[in-house]
Amino acid sequence: MSLTDLERRAAITTARYAALRRLPITGCPYDPAGDDRQRALTLLWVRIYRRYRPAGR
């Protein structure tokens, strides 16, 4: 399983958008209990979100 460039760009863009607007991390649109693709997208989304909005900020 590998993510497409489009899937990666969408996850990065939406995570950055959410973090910069101080939306809750629980707004991640991907299912961490889903299939391999959903879990990979969740992980990417959360990592990018935390890059732009570190914990405690």
PDB file with SEQRES, HELIX, SHEET and CRYST1 records, atoms N, CA, C and O in Angstrom:
SEQRES   1 A   57  MET SER LEU THR ASP LEU GLU ARG ARG ALA ALA ILE THR          
SEQRES   2 A   57  THR ALA ARG TYR ALA ALA LEU ARG ARG LEU PRO ILE THR          
SEQRES   3 A   57  GLY CYS PRO TYR ASP PRO ALA GLY ASP ASP ARG GLN ARG          
SEQRES   4 A   57  ALA LEU THR LEU LEU TRP VAL ARG ILE TYR ARG ARG TYR          
SEQRES   5 A   57  ARG PRO ALA GLY ARG                                          
HELIX    1 AA1 ASP A    5  LEU A   20  1                                  16    
HELIX    2 AA2 ILE A   25  GLY A   27  5                                   3    
HELIX    3 AA3 ASP A   36  TYR A   52  1                                  17    
CRYST1    1.000    1.000    1.000  90.00  90.00  90.00 P 1           1          
ATOM      1  N   MET A   1       0.842  -1.173   0.000  1.00  0.00           N  
ATOM      2  CA  MET A   1       0.000   0.000   0.000  1.00  0.00           C  
ATOM      3  C   MET A   1       0.887   1.235   0.000  1.00  0.00           C  
ATOM      4  O   MET A   1       1.792   1.363   0.825  1.00  0.00           O  
ATOM      5  N   SER A   2       0.628   2.116  -0.904  1.00  0.00           N  
ATOM      6  CA  SER A   2       1.315   3.398  -0.882  1.00  0.00           C  
ATOM      7  C   SER A   2       0.295   4.486  -1.198  1.00  0.00           C  
ATOM      8  O   SER A   2      -0.655   4.292  -1.956  1.00  0.00           O  
ATOM      9  N   LEU A   3       0.534   5.621  -0.589  1.00  0.00           N  
ATOM     10  CA  LEU A   3      -0.365   6.746  -0.796  1.00  0.00           C  
ATOM     11  C   LEU A   3      -0.019   7.446  -2.097  1.00  0.00           C  
ATOM     12  O   LEU A   3       1.145   7.502  -2.494  1.00  0.00           O  
ATOM     13  N   THR A   4      -1.030   7.975  -2.752  1.00  0.00           N  
ATOM     14  CA  THR A   4      -0.776   8.751  -3.962  1.00  0.00           C  
ATOM     15  C   THR A   4      -0.317  10.150  -3.569  1.00  0.00           C  
ATOM     16  O   THR A   4      -0.510  10.589  -2.435  1.00  0.00           O  
ATOM     17  N   ASP A   5       0.284  10.829  -4.511  1.00  0.00           N  
ATOM     18  CA  ASP A   5       0.703  12.218  -4.262  1.00  0.00           C  
ATOM     19  C   ASP A   5      -0.498  13.085  -3.909  1.00  0.00           C  
ATOM     20  O   ASP A   5      -0.403  13.959  -3.047  1.00  0.00           O  
ATOM     21  N   LEU A   6      -1.613  12.851  -4.564  1.00  0.00           N  
ATOM     22  CA  LEU A   6      -2.825  13.631  -4.297  1.00  0.00           C  
ATOM     23  C   LEU A   6      -3.318  13.409  -2.865  1.00  0.00           C  
ATOM     24  O   LEU A   6      -3.703  14.359  -2.184  1.00  0.00           O  
ATOM     25  N   GLU A   7      -3.306  12.157  -2.414  1.00  0.00           N  
ATOM     26  CA  GLU A   7      -3.720  11.858  -1.040  1.00  0.00           C  
ATOM     27  C   GLU A   7      -2.793  12.538  -0.025  1.00  0.00           C  
ATOM     28  O   GLU A   7      -3.247  13.098   0.973  1.00  0.00           O  
ATOM     29  N   ARG A   8      -1.508  12.478  -0.297  1.00  0.00           N  
ATOM     30  CA  ARG A   8      -0.532  13.116   0.602  1.00  0.00           C  
ATOM     31  C   ARG A   8      -0.737  14.625   0.650  1.00  0.00           C  
ATOM     32  O   ARG A   8      -0.761  15.219   1.728  1.00  0.00           O  
ATOM     33  N   ARG A   9      -0.884  15.244  -0.520  1.00  0.00           N  
ATOM     34  CA  ARG A   9      -1.076  16.693  -0.576  1.00  0.00           C  
ATOM     35  C   ARG A   9      -2.349  17.110   0.137  1.00  0.00           C  
ATOM     36  O   ARG A   9      -2.369  18.129   0.827  1.00  0.00           O  
ATOM     37  N   ALA A  10      -3.411  16.332  -0.021  1.00  0.00           N  
ATOM     38  CA  ALA A  10      -4.673  16.656   0.643  1.00  0.00           C  
ATOM     39  C   ALA A  10      -4.524  16.575   2.163  1.00  0.00           C  
ATOM     40  O   ALA A  10      -5.011  17.451   2.878  1.00  0.00           O  
ATOM     41  N   ALA A  11      -3.866  15.546   2.656  1.00  0.00           N  
ATOM     42  CA  ALA A  11      -3.670  15.401   4.098  1.00  0.00           C  
ATOM     43  C   ALA A  11      -2.807  16.535   4.639  1.00  0.00           C  
ATOM     44  O   ALA A  11      -3.114  17.103   5.688  1.00  0.00           O  
ATOM     45  N   ILE A  12      -1.746  16.862   3.943  1.00  0.00           N  
ATOM     46  CA  ILE A  12      -0.845  17.934   4.393  1.00  0.00           C  
ATOM     47  C   ILE A  12      -1.560  19.276   4.393  1.00  0.00           C  
ATOM     48  O   ILE A  12      -1.455  20.042   5.351  1.00  0.00           O  
ATOM     49  N   THR A  13      -2.276  19.554   3.336  1.00  0.00           N  
ATOM     50  CA  THR A  13      -2.969  20.836   3.217  1.00  0.00           C  
ATOM     51  C   THR A  13      -4.046  20.994   4.282  1.00  0.00           C  
ATOM     52  O   THR A  13      -4.142  22.048   4.911  1.00  0.00           O  
ATOM     53  N   THR A  14      -4.853  19.965   4.490  1.00  0.00           N  
ATOM     54  CA  THR A  14      -5.929  20.084   5.473  1.00  0.00           C  
ATOM     55  C   THR A  14      -5.389  20.125   6.903  1.00  0.00           C  
ATOM     56  O   THR A  14      -5.963  20.798   7.759  1.00  0.00           O  
ATOM     57  N   ALA A  15      -4.310  19.423   7.166  1.00  0.00           N  
ATOM     58  CA  ALA A  15      -3.707  19.454   8.506  1.00  0.00           C  
ATOM     59  C   ALA A  15      -3.129  20.828   8.795  1.00  0.00           C  
ATOM     60  O   ALA A  15      -3.321  21.367   9.885  1.00  0.00           O  
ATOM     61  N   ARG A  16      -2.432  21.392   7.839  1.00  0.00           N  
ATOM     62  CA  ARG A  16      -1.855  22.727   8.010  1.00  0.00           C  
ATOM     63  C   ARG A  16      -2.967  23.767   8.203  1.00  0.00           C  
ATOM     64  O   ARG A  16      -2.865  24.637   9.067  1.00  0.00           O  
ATOM     65  N   TYR A  17      -4.007  23.671   7.407  1.00  0.00           N  
ATOM     66  CA  TYR A  17      -5.160  24.572   7.516  1.00  0.00           C  
ATOM     67  C   TYR A  17      -5.760  24.496   8.925  1.00  0.00           C  
ATOM     68  O   TYR A  17      -6.001  25.523   9.559  1.00  0.00           O  
ATOM     69  N   ALA A  18      -5.995  23.283   9.404  1.00  0.00           N  
ATOM     70  CA  ALA A  18      -6.599  23.092  10.730  1.00  0.00           C  
ATOM     71  C   ALA A  18      -5.699  23.634  11.834  1.00  0.00           C  
ATOM     72  O   ALA A  18      -6.176  24.303  12.749  1.00  0.00           O  
ATOM     73  N   ALA A  19      -4.419  23.354  11.756  1.00  0.00           N  
ATOM     74  CA  ALA A  19      -3.483  23.791  12.798  1.00  0.00           C  
ATOM     75  C   ALA A  19      -3.369  25.309  12.849  1.00  0.00           C  
ATOM     76  O   ALA A  19      -3.393  25.899  13.929  1.00  0.00           O  
ATOM     77  N   LEU A  20      -3.246  25.935  11.700  1.00  0.00           N  
ATOM     78  CA  LEU A  20      -3.079  27.388  11.661  1.00  0.00           C  
ATOM     79  C   LEU A  20      -4.340  28.129  12.090  1.00  0.00           C  
ATOM     80  O   LEU A  20      -4.269  29.281  12.518  1.00  0.00           O  
ATOM     81  N   ARG A  21      -5.482  27.481  11.978  1.00  0.00           N  
ATOM     82  CA  ARG A  21      -6.745  28.090  12.405  1.00  0.00           C  
ATOM     83  C   ARG A  21      -7.174  27.630  13.793  1.00  0.00           C  
ATOM     84  O   ARG A  21      -8.282  27.910  14.250  1.00  0.00           O  
ATOM     85  N   ARG A  22      -6.261  26.914  14.447  1.00  0.00           N  
ATOM     86  CA  ARG A  22      -6.459  26.437  15.815  1.00  0.00           C  
ATOM     87  C   ARG A  22      -7.720  25.570  15.963  1.00  0.00           C  
ATOM     88  O   ARG A  22      -8.386  25.590  16.998  1.00  0.00           O  
ATOM     89  N   LEU A  23      -8.026  24.818  14.917  1.00  0.00           N  
ATOM     90  CA  LEU A  23      -9.111  23.856  14.991  1.00  0.00           C  
ATOM     91  C   LEU A  23      -8.621  22.658  15.807  1.00  0.00           C  
ATOM     92  O   LEU A  23      -7.416  22.412  15.851  1.00  0.00           O  
ATOM     93  N   PRO A  24      -9.508  21.914  16.447  1.00  0.00           N  
ATOM     94  CA  PRO A  24      -9.059  20.791  17.281  1.00  0.00           C  
ATOM     95  C   PRO A  24      -8.450  19.668  16.451  1.00  0.00           C  
ATOM     96  O   PRO A  24      -8.865  19.409  15.322  1.00  0.00           O  
ATOM     97  N   ILE A  25      -7.464  19.013  17.035  1.00  0.00           N  
ATOM     98  CA  ILE A  25      -6.806  17.897  16.353  1.00  0.00           C  
ATOM     99  C   ILE A  25      -7.789  16.754  16.103  1.00  0.00           C  
ATOM    100  O   ILE A  25      -7.593  15.944  15.197  1.00  0.00           O  
ATOM    101  N   THR A  26      -8.831  16.697  16.902  1.00  0.00           N  
ATOM    102  CA  THR A  26      -9.849  15.657  16.727  1.00  0.00           C  
ATOM    103  C   THR A  26     -10.647  15.844  15.437  1.00  0.00           C  
ATOM    104  O   THR A  26     -11.475  15.003  15.087  1.00  0.00           O  
ATOM    105  N   GLY A  27     -10.399  16.933  14.743  1.00  0.00           N  
ATOM    106  CA  GLY A  27     -11.060  17.171  13.467  1.00  0.00           C  
ATOM    107  C   GLY A  27     -10.412  16.443  12.308  1.00  0.00           C  
ATOM    108  O   GLY A  27     -10.805  16.636  11.158  1.00  0.00           O  
ATOM    109  N   CYS A  28      -9.435  15.617  12.593  1.00  0.00           N  
ATOM    110  CA  CYS A  28      -8.778  14.840  11.538  1.00  0.00           C  
ATOM    111  C   CYS A  28      -9.833  14.081  10.739  1.00  0.00           C  
ATOM    112  O   CYS A  28     -10.645  13.360  11.319  1.00  0.00           O  
ATOM    113  N   PRO A  29      -9.832  14.235   9.421  1.00  0.00           N  
ATOM    114  CA  PRO A  29     -10.864  13.608   8.604  1.00  0.00           C  
ATOM    115  C   PRO A  29     -10.638  12.115   8.318  1.00  0.00           C  
ATOM    116  O   PRO A  29     -11.466  11.478   7.667  1.00  0.00           O  
ATOM    117  N   TYR A  30      -9.541  11.571   8.795  1.00  0.00           N  
ATOM    118  CA  TYR A  30      -9.217  10.179   8.504  1.00  0.00           C  
ATOM    119  C   TYR A  30      -9.505   9.304   9.716  1.00  0.00           C  
ATOM    120  O   TYR A  30      -9.481   9.778  10.851  1.00  0.00           O  
ATOM    121  N   ASP A  31      -9.775   8.039   9.473  1.00  0.00           N  
ATOM    122  CA  ASP A  31     -10.167   7.096  10.523  1.00  0.00           C  
ATOM    123  C   ASP A  31      -8.956   6.302  11.007  1.00  0.00           C  
ATOM    124  O   ASP A  31      -8.430   5.467  10.271  1.00  0.00           O  
ATOM    125  N   PRO A  32      -8.506   6.555  12.247  1.00  0.00           N  
ATOM    126  CA  PRO A  32      -7.341   5.826  12.752  1.00  0.00           C  
ATOM    127  C   PRO A  32      -7.611   4.344  12.977  1.00  0.00           C  
ATOM    128  O   PRO A  32      -6.673   3.565  13.150  1.00  0.00           O  
ATOM    129  N   ALA A  33      -8.870   3.949  12.977  1.00  0.00           N  
ATOM    130  CA  ALA A  33      -9.228   2.539  13.136  1.00  0.00           C  
ATOM    131  C   ALA A  33      -9.593   1.902  11.795  1.00  0.00           C  
ATOM    132  O   ALA A  33     -10.076   0.771  11.745  1.00  0.00           O  
ATOM    133  N   GLY A  34      -9.359   2.637  10.719  1.00  0.00           N  
ATOM    134  CA  GLY A  34      -9.718   2.143   9.392  1.00  0.00           C  
ATOM    135  C   GLY A  34      -8.663   1.226   8.798  1.00  0.00           C  
ATOM    136  O   GLY A  34      -7.860   0.626   9.513  1.00  0.00           O  
ATOM    137  N   ASP A  35      -8.683   1.131   7.492  1.00  0.00           N  
ATOM    138  CA  ASP A  35      -7.729   0.274   6.792  1.00  0.00           C  
ATOM    139  C   ASP A  35      -6.327   0.894   6.799  1.00  0.00           C  
ATOM    140  O   ASP A  35      -6.119   1.969   7.362  1.00  0.00           O  
ATOM    141  N   ASP A  36      -5.386   0.218   6.180  1.00  0.00           N  
ATOM    142  CA  ASP A  36      -3.997   0.689   6.168  1.00  0.00           C  
ATOM    143  C   ASP A  36      -3.871   2.104   5.600  1.00  0.00           C  
ATOM    144  O   ASP A  36      -3.114   2.920   6.126  1.00  0.00           O  
ATOM    145  N   ARG A  37      -4.597   2.390   4.546  1.00  0.00           N  
ATOM    146  CA  ARG A  37      -4.538   3.707   3.916  1.00  0.00           C  
ATOM    147  C   ARG A  37      -5.038   4.785   4.881  1.00  0.00           C  
ATOM    148  O   ARG A  37      -4.404   5.831   5.022  1.00  0.00           O  
ATOM    149  N   GLN A  38      -6.165   4.538   5.541  1.00  0.00           N  
ATOM    150  CA  GLN A  38      -6.711   5.507   6.495  1.00  0.00           C  
ATOM    151  C   GLN A  38      -5.765   5.737   7.670  1.00  0.00           C  
ATOM    152  O   GLN A  38      -5.599   6.871   8.120  1.00  0.00           O  
ATOM    153  N   ARG A  39      -5.153   4.683   8.160  1.00  0.00           N  
ATOM    154  CA  ARG A  39      -4.201   4.821   9.279  1.00  0.00           C  
ATOM    155  C   ARG A  39      -2.967   5.611   8.854  1.00  0.00           C  
ATOM    156  O   ARG A  39      -2.470   6.438   9.618  1.00  0.00           O  
ATOM    157  N   ALA A  40      -2.474   5.366   7.652  1.00  0.00           N  
ATOM    158  CA  ALA A  40      -1.310   6.100   7.154  1.00  0.00           C  
ATOM    159  C   ALA A  40      -1.643   7.583   6.978  1.00  0.00           C  
ATOM    160  O   ALA A  40      -0.829   8.448   7.301  1.00  0.00           O  
ATOM    161  N   LEU A  41      -2.827   7.870   6.471  1.00  0.00           N  
ATOM    162  CA  LEU A  41      -3.239   9.256   6.296  1.00  0.00           C  
ATOM    163  C   LEU A  41      -3.454   9.942   7.639  1.00  0.00           C  
ATOM    164  O   LEU A  41      -3.141  11.123   7.787  1.00  0.00           O  
ATOM    165  N   THR A  42      -3.981   9.218   8.611  1.00  0.00           N  
ATOM    166  CA  THR A  42      -4.146   9.765   9.961  1.00  0.00           C  
ATOM    167  C   THR A  42      -2.793  10.143  10.537  1.00  0.00           C  
ATOM    168  O   THR A  42      -2.625  11.240  11.070  1.00  0.00           O  
ATOM    169  N   LEU A  43      -1.833   9.245  10.434  1.00  0.00           N  
ATOM    170  CA  LEU A  43      -0.494   9.496  10.965  1.00  0.00           C  
ATOM    171  C   LEU A  43       0.136  10.725  10.301  1.00  0.00           C  
ATOM    172  O   LEU A  43       0.692  11.583  10.986  1.00  0.00           O  
ATOM    173  N   LEU A  44       0.052  10.808   8.993  1.00  0.00           N  
ATOM    174  CA  LEU A  44       0.591  11.951   8.272  1.00  0.00           C  
ATOM    175  C   LEU A  44      -0.108  13.233   8.705  1.00  0.00           C  
ATOM    176  O   LEU A  44       0.547  14.242   8.967  1.00  0.00           O  
ATOM    177  N   TRP A  45      -1.425  13.196   8.781  1.00  0.00           N  
ATOM    178  CA  TRP A  45      -2.210  14.375   9.148  1.00  0.00           C  
ATOM    179  C   TRP A  45      -1.811  14.882  10.531  1.00  0.00           C  
ATOM    180  O   TRP A  45      -1.590  16.079  10.713  1.00  0.00           O  
ATOM    181  N   VAL A  46      -1.720  13.978  11.505  1.00  0.00           N  
ATOM    182  CA  VAL A  46      -1.385  14.368  12.877  1.00  0.00           C  
ATOM    183  C   VAL A  46       0.044  14.907  12.952  1.00  0.00           C  
ATOM    184  O   VAL A  46       0.294  15.878  13.666  1.00  0.00           O  
ATOM    185  N   ARG A  47       0.966  14.308  12.241  1.00  0.00           N  
ATOM    186  CA  ARG A  47       2.353  14.800  12.247  1.00  0.00           C  
ATOM    187  C   ARG A  47       2.443  16.218  11.691  1.00  0.00           C  
ATOM    188  O   ARG A  47       3.133  17.069  12.253  1.00  0.00           O  
ATOM    189  N   ILE A  48       1.754  16.464  10.599  1.00  0.00           N  
ATOM    190  CA  ILE A  48       1.779  17.803  10.012  1.00  0.00           C  
ATOM    191  C   ILE A  48       1.062  18.791  10.926  1.00  0.00           C  
ATOM    192  O   ILE A  48       1.540  19.907  11.128  1.00  0.00           O  
ATOM    193  N   TYR A  49      -0.059  18.397  11.469  1.00  0.00           N  
ATOM    194  CA  TYR A  49      -0.793  19.261  12.394  1.00  0.00           C  
ATOM    195  C   TYR A  49       0.118  19.679  13.549  1.00  0.00           C  
ATOM    196  O   TYR A  49       0.184  20.859  13.893  1.00  0.00           O  
ATOM    197  N   ARG A  50       0.813  18.724  14.140  1.00  0.00           N  
ATOM    198  CA  ARG A  50       1.702  19.000  15.281  1.00  0.00           C  
ATOM    199  C   ARG A  50       2.913  19.833  14.877  1.00  0.00           C  
ATOM    200  O   ARG A  50       3.465  20.556  15.708  1.00  0.00           O  
ATOM    201  N   ARG A  51       3.327  19.748  13.645  1.00  0.00           N  
ATOM    202  CA  ARG A  51       4.439  20.579  13.181  1.00  0.00           C  
ATOM    203  C   ARG A  51       4.034  22.057  13.204  1.00  0.00           C  
ATOM    204  O   ARG A  51       4.835  22.923  13.557  1.00  0.00           O  
ATOM    205  N   TYR A  52       2.778  22.334  12.822  1.00  0.00           N  
ATOM    206  CA  TYR A  52       2.307  23.703  12.763  1.00  0.00           C  
ATOM    207  C   TYR A  52       1.665  24.182  14.060  1.00  0.00           C  
ATOM    208  O   TYR A  52       1.540  25.385  14.291  1.00  0.00           O  
ATOM    209  N   ARG A  53       1.264  23.247  14.897  1.00  0.00           N  
ATOM    210  CA  ARG A  53       0.695  23.588  16.210  1.00  0.00           C  
ATOM    211  C   ARG A  53       1.160  22.577  17.238  1.00  0.00           C  
ATOM    212  O   ARG A  53       0.453  21.616  17.541  1.00  0.00           O  
ATOM    213  N   PRO A  54       2.348  22.796  17.771  1.00  0.00           N  
ATOM    214  CA  PRO A  54       2.891  21.840  18.752  1.00  0.00           C  
ATOM    215  C   PRO A  54       1.994  21.731  19.982  1.00  0.00           C  
ATOM    216  O   PRO A  54       1.252  22.660  20.301  1.00  0.00           O  
ATOM    217  N   ALA A  55       2.066  20.623  20.652  1.00  0.00           N  
ATOM    218  CA  ALA A  55       1.281  20.386  21.866  1.00  0.00           C  
ATOM    219  C   ALA A  55       1.573  21.490  22.878  1.00  0.00           C  
ATOM    220  O   ALA A  55       2.716  21.927  23.016  1.00  0.00           O  
ATOM    221  N   GLY A  56       0.549  21.933  23.575  1.00  0.00           N  
ATOM    222  CA  GLY A  56       0.724  22.959  24.583  1.00  0.00           C  
ATOM    223  C   GLY A  56       0.633  24.385  24.069  1.00  0.00           C  
ATOM    224  O   GLY A  56       0.773  25.332  24.843  1.00  0.00           O  
ATOM    225  N   ARG A  57       0.402  24.548  22.790  1.00  0.00           N  
ATOM    226  CA  ARG A  57       0.295  25.906  22.227  1.00  0.00           C  
ATOM    227  C   ARG A  57      -1.109  26.222  21.830  1.00  0.00           C  
ATOM    228  O   ARG A  57      -1.380  27.319  21.340  1.00  0.00           O  
TER     229      ARG A  57                                                      
END                                                                             
